[in-house]
Amino acid sequence: MEAIFKIEPQEFNEELFLRLKKLFKGKTVTISFSTDIDETTYLTMNPVNNEHLLESMSQEPHISFTSKEFKEKISKL
């Protein structure tokens, strides 16, 4: 049997431990802890992929404006 639980750190408590103990009674279990990495971190972990992403981003069209111009633009919305 394999089960994957995604929980927040504040959910680690004695009640959770006791429920898991009951669920896996009589079996040997392996406990592994990991955190989810966000998509950007995952994509930039590979140097070649990171370079490709940076190059793609640099070729995207962009608009720049001052904070005053920004305020004027959002006031029109």
Secondary structure, DSSP 8 states (H G I E B T S, - for coil): --------GGG-SHHHHHHHHHHTTTS-----------HHHHHHSSHHHHHHHHHHHHHS------HHHHHHHHHH-
